[in-house]
Amino acid sequence: MSILSVNHVCYTYSPNTPFVTTAVKDVSFSVNKGEIFGIIGHTGSGKSTLLQLLNGLLKPTSGQILLNGTDIWEKPKEIRKIRSHIGLVFQYPEYQLFEETVLADISFGPKNMGLNEEQAKEAALRAAETMGVQEELLNQSPFDLSGGEKRRVAIAGVMAMEPEIIVFDEPTAGLDPIGRETVLSALMQYRADHNATVILVSHSMEDMALICDHIMVMNSGENVMLDTVPGIFRQAERLSEIGLAVPYVTSVLLGLKKKGLPVSTDCFTVDEAVHELLRLAGKEADHA
């Protein structure tokens, strides 16, 4: 069941000026309730502009964005309410921390939605637990935390509003492998706990292969591909033509296949590749 529909959306910066630029060009797609929907594309492909359109920070130049069948711009004066349903986590969200304590920062969004002190605290504690923010950090200043801890606190601040759709722009950018795994696990946990929908932009093909249900590819402001994870990454040559790549393990398997090994290239995570190589090694042993 579709929870979000984008219908022929365009967005133009600086219209009627010499600096006019169309960043999103006639983009259409639908996102199902409860899925993790990935968006990939090279720098300048329109991804970040599209994300800001999805939660009403920008208004489409033309086209519609429907949340549960209703145009989010049907009542322009109430567009702020949309942001309680569609949360947006910007790239490097830790730069937006500002409160005196971690708990106050995570509680800010729920309070802004109209929850009382106790309700906001409960929502903040739930989000902190999901994001793995340790209890002993809650009364500390967010500015005293490590980079990874700040990232988790900032994401928890959006999760605390418990939006039915949560949109992430490069949530693992700059994190070490453990930090990346923590954040991705938290996204999947939030989705499971709230039956929520997650929309994710990332340059990491490995992250996308690991957690996404569907992936859309953008190029020069247009939606040029939309399919399941296998359907997208089987098209390695086409992705390469627009400056993108398949997950690293898939490229390794493609290389092995070119050398004549009868290996399946429908593997997009390390676990899948290991299983495939063990299968191949077993076959070779049987023929020895």
N, C-alpha and C positions, 0 to 999 in steps of 0.2 A: 504494500500500500504506500503510495507516494505521500510524503509529508511536506516536501518542498519541490516546487516546479519553477523552473526558469524558462520563460517563453520569449524567444527572439529579443533578448536583451542586448542593448548597445549602450556604451558610455563614451562620451567625448569630452576631453579636457579642453578648456579655453576655446569654446565655440565662437565663431564669428570674429576670430582674431588671427593674426599671422602664425600664432603658435598652436593652432588647432591640432589635436591628436586624438584619434579614436583608439582607445585602449581595449575595448571589448566590442566585438563585432558580431551581432546576430547570434548570440550564444543561447542554446536551448538544451536543457537536460532535466531529469527528475531524480530525486533522492528518496529512497524508501525509508520508512520508519525503522529505526533500530540498526541501520547498516553503517559501516565505516566506508565513506566515499572519498577516494583520493583524487587530487588534482596535481598533475605534473606539467612542467613546461620550462623552457630556458628563461633566463632573466629577461624581463621585458615582454613576456608573452601575455600579460594581462591577468595573471593569477591574483595578485594582491588587490588590484582594483575590483575584481570579481568578488573577492571575500568581503570587501567593504560594501559592495552592493547588496550582498546577501543579508546583512543585518541592519541595513538602512542608514549606514554612515554616508553613503552616496545614493543619490536617486538616479535610476536609469534615464538616459536621454530618450530612450524608447524601449518598449517591451514591458513585460510584467514579471514580478517575482511573487509567487503564490505560496503562502504558508497555510497548510491545511485547507487549500482551495480558495483562500481569500488574499487579495492583493495587499501586500504589506503597506503600500502607499494609498490605500483606500481612504484612510483618515490621516492626512499628513501631520496634524497636530498631535496625534497619538503615536507617532513613530517610535518614541522612546520605549513604549511598552513592548514593541517588537524585540528590543534588545534583552528583555527578560525571558523571551522564548528562544532567541537565537543569540547565544553568547559568542563573542569573538576574542580570541587570544592572539595578540599581535606577536610578530617575531621579536625576540628578546623582551618579553613582557616584564622582566625584572626591572627594567628602566622606569617602569610606571609605579613602582612601590613608593609610598609617601607617608604612611601612618607611623605613629610612634612605636607600635608593637606589631608583631606578626599577626596576633589574633585580631587586632583592630583593623589591619589591612584586609584580612580575609573576610571580616564581617562587614566591610564598607558596602559592598554590592547588595547583600540582603537588606541592610538598613535602608539603602537608597530605594529599594523596591517597596518599602513600607512595613517591613517586619519590625517587631519590637526588639528590645535589647536581648531578651532571652531567646527568642526565636532566631535572631540573627546569629547569636553565639552557637546555638545548636547546629544551624546550617554550616557555620564556619568549622566547627569541630568535625562534622561529617566529611567535609571537603578536605580538611587537613589530614584526616586519617586515610582517605582515598589516595592522596598525593604523597603519603609517607612523611608528612611533616611531624617531627618528633614533638611530644607534649612539652618537653623542657624548652623548646624554642618559642613557644607561643607568647611568652611575655618579654622576649628579647626584641631589640630593634631589628627590623628586617635588613638594615644596612650593615649589621654586624655578621650576617650570614655569608656562607660561601656562595659562589656563583650558582651551583646546582641547587642549593637550598633556596636561594632567591627565586629561581625559576619555578620550583615546586610551589612556593608560597603564592607567586603571581598567578599560576594556573589555578590553584585552589580558590583564589579570589573570584574567578569566573565560575568555577564549578559550584561554589557556595550558593549562587543564585539558582542553581538547578535548572538550567535551560533545557528544553526538550531537544534542541539542536545546539551543538557546540562546535565552533569553527576554529581551527588551529592553523596559523601561518608559521611553518617551520618550527614546531615545538621542541625539536631535539637539536637545533642548530647550535654548534659550539660546545655541546656536552660530550663528556667522555663515554665510553661504551656502557659503563654501569649506569651513568645518568640517563643515557638514552633508553636503556632497558626499563629503568624505573618509570620514566615518563610514559612510554608506550604501554607498559602494564597498567598504569593508572588510567589511561584513556580507555583501555578495554574494560577495566573494572567499572569505571563510571558508566559506560555504555550498558554493561550487564546490570548494574544496580538500579538504573533509572529507565531502562529500555529506551535509552536516548540514541540520537543520531549524531554521528561524528563526521565532520568534513575536514579533511586534512590535506594541507599543501606541504610537500617536502621535496627536497632535491635528492634524498636518500632513496634509491630504488629498493634497497634492502628493507627499509622500514615499510615502504608501500607494499611490497610483496608479502611481508610478514602479517600485516593486520587488515589490509583493505579487502572489501568485497567487490567493489567496482572502482575503476580508475578512468578519469577523463584526461586527455592530453590536449593542452592548449598550445597554439603556435600563432604568433602575430595577432593576438586578440581573438582567435577563433577556436572553437571546439573542433579538433580534427580527428579525434579518436575517442571512443567510449566503449568499454568492454569490461569483462571480468579480468582479474589479474592474469590468468593464463592467456586469455585472448589478447591482452595488450603486449605482454612480454614475449609472445611467440613472434611478434612483428619486429624483431631486432633491427632488421635492415631499414624499415621505415622510420623507426625511432632514431636511428643513427642519422638519417637524412635531415632530421629537424634538430639535431644537436643533443639528443638524449641517449641514454644507454639502458641496457638491461641490467638486472642485479649482477654483481661480480661473479657469483657462483654459476649463473647461467652463461656468462661469457666464457668461463673456464670450460664448461661442458660443450659449448658450441665449438671451442677450439679443439677439444678432444674428438668431437665428431668429424671435424674437417680432417683430422689425422687418421680417420678410418675406424675409430672405436665405435661399436654399436651401442652408444649411450643415448638415453633419452634426454632431450634438452628442455623438457617440461618441468624443470626444477628451478625454484625461485628463492629458496631459503637454504641455509647451510644444512639443516636437518634433512631436507628433501634430497640435496645433493649427496650427502653421506649415504643415505639409504640407497640411492641409485648406484653409487660406486661400489657399495658392498654387494648389491645385486649382481653387478657386472663381474666383480671379483669372484663371486660364487659360481657364476656361469663359466668363467674361465677355468676355475678349479675343476668343475665337472668334466670339462673337455680335455683336461690335462692327462 
